[in-house]
Structure formats: structure tokens, C-alpha cells
Amino acid sequence: MIANRHETVPDRVRALLWRDGGLGLLDQRLLPQRLEYLWLSHPAEVADAIRRMVVRGAPAIGITAAYGVVLAARAAYARSGERWREELGTDLDALRAARPTAVNLAWALRRMEARCGRQSGDPEPVLLAEAQAIHAEDIAANRRMGELGAAFLGAGSRAMTHCNAGSLATGGFGTALGVIRSAWAGRALTKVYAAETRPWLQGARLTAWELREDGVPATLLADGAAADLMRRGLIDWVIVGADRIAANGDVANKIGTYGLALAARAHGVRFMVAAPVSTIDLETPDGGAIPIEERPAEELLALGGQRVAPEGIDVWNPVFDITPAALIDVLVTERGVLEAPGRLGIAALCQAA
Ligand code: MRU
């Protein structure tokens, strides 16, 4: 039903644009109050923008870093001509270190680096073509995941998502929100819930806004309300994205995902992860080996610039958690779907052309 209908699925939001030789990032710190693109032309600005969450979401970070390499090579070539490669290291290291959990960042940089060795003369055209290919492939992968994931949802399904795994977190269309978009357009979904996603409020500020832009009605709920929503029998699926998937199928995603997976299992709600193959990291054996980013205390201490906790309070702010593979019912990738994902299925998926 849904296959070949994806052109009609609304997808208006773009987190990043390449225009007139510069990178435009929709500043996600300002949403939903202000819609402003930040235009960057220096590689150090790109690493900084990733670190400060101007752009966020694993695939979007990877694509942004790929364009960052284009800007780094342009600057190095202008300074040093044919010796540009020798100068790239510092910029690449800064991009690589910008955020540690999302593996798409390292994946995109490896792919760009592989292109750096091959040509003489101005490197920009070749590198720009590679970055644009990464960008376009991501959108195509998301559309495919949308079709595959939506096909799993029975008619009349009700779904909940966490964080923002939409167009704002990718090249476009989204992973988890791609599935939700496709299922909504194919009339499989009757209800969409978005969890607010403390402390940075990706759900309240970004997912709620993005779904509204695309005309998908959604209901916002506090993170703490999710388990009770399940107890009341009001949802059938939790659908989330991923920042890194280990070789055994364990998934790192936005803090709170693990709790949702536990609650879902306890209430017979099915749990779906949608992520491109570039999010799978075969070099990470299991979730325990995934580095978990901890962000500044201010994210918890203040809300919209207003202090909400007393002075002197100690803060712990890990921004991702690990959901064990055993709690995941369905893993959707652009290469296919795994039910009860595990080591063998993941390896086979990664080998498939
Ligand atoms: O800290 P963020 O906003 O970058 O975290 C994003 C997430 O956890 C997303 O769910 C994940 O990157 C998948 S995005 C398609």
C-alpha cells in the first residue's frame, strides 16, 4: 500500500543546505520560536556548530561533517596548494571530536578521507560531490526505511516517538519520523505521540514542530507519562532512531530510550528502531563499549534561560543510554528489516550489498 507513494509524503523541513559554496545549518537551538539558518564557510565553525547542537541527530551530524571536510580542504588548498592534505589533520580531528556517541560522524569522515587521496589540483569538486552523495543517499535511505517500517504497522496503529529522529536529525525525511510520516500518509497510523525529551526538549521543540510543519497531528507528553500511556493500552508501537548500533544489536539513543523499551516490554507494546546501516558499528562489540556523551550541567539547571534548580546542586547529564538488543522487536534499515535483531542478523545485513 505504501510503496511508491512516498513522493506524496510531506517533508518540508531541511536541517542543512549547501548553497553558494557555504553550509547553511538551521539553528536548532532556536526552534520553534525562530527559524534561522547559520551560514558557515570555515571548518572550525562547523565543528563548533556540531558541539553546540546548532545541528544534531546522528545522520545530520555526519552529513554536516562531510561538508566540513569540503570547507577544510578548500581552506588548506588556498593556503598550501598541492600540499593541502598535510594540513587537513587538525580540522578532521576537531570534527571527529565534536560529539562522541553518534557513529555516523566518524563514518562520514572516513568516507570523505578515502576521497582525499585520489586527485591532484583543486580538491573541492570531488569532495563536494562526495558530501552531496552522502547527503542524497541519506534521504533515499530514509525514504526506504519509511516504506519498510510503515509496512510493519497494522491499520489503526498508535505510535510514540522519543527525541527527534526526523528531517531535522537527518539529510531529510527522518528515520523514526520517516516511518511515522510514511505510515501516516498510508493511513496506517491513527495517533502519534511525541515525548518531550528532557533535558534538551528535542521532542517538544523539534519533533512537535516538524510534525506540525508537515501536517501530521501529534500529541506531546512528558517523558514521565509514557509508561502510564502504555499501561492504559493507548499505544501499539514505540518508534525511535539510533546514534550507534553495536555488533550485537544493542542501541545507543537519546537518554530515556532504555526506560521506554523496558516499559514497552512490560506492557506488550512493540519497540522499533529505524536507522541507516551507517549507524551500525561492527567494531563496537556491544552497548557497554559505546562512549556515552555527558553534556554541561546548564542543560539541566536552566530551562529557556531561566534557572530551575538551586545553586550548588550536583548534576549528572548523560545524553544517551543503551537499549539492549533483547528489548528491540524490529530493527529497520534501508537494506532490510530484522525482527529480534542480534549479532548474526546484523552481520548479514552489513555484508549485503
Ligand atoms: O543529542 P541529539 O539530539 O543529537 O540526539 C539525537 C538522537 O538521539 C536521535 O534519536 C538519533 O540521533 C537518531 S536521529 C535520526
Boltz pocket constraint, residues with backbone or C-beta under 6 A from the ligand:
constraints:
  - pocket:
      binder: B
      contacts: [[A, 55], [A, 56], [A, 57], [A, 58], [A, 59], [A, 102], [A, 162], [A, 163], [A, 164], [A, 165], [A, 166], [A, 169], [A, 170], [A, 174], [A, 175], [A, 176], [A, 202], [A, 240], [A, 241], [A, 242], [A, 243], [A, 253], [A, 254], [A, 255], [A, 274], [A, 319]]
      max_distance: 6.0
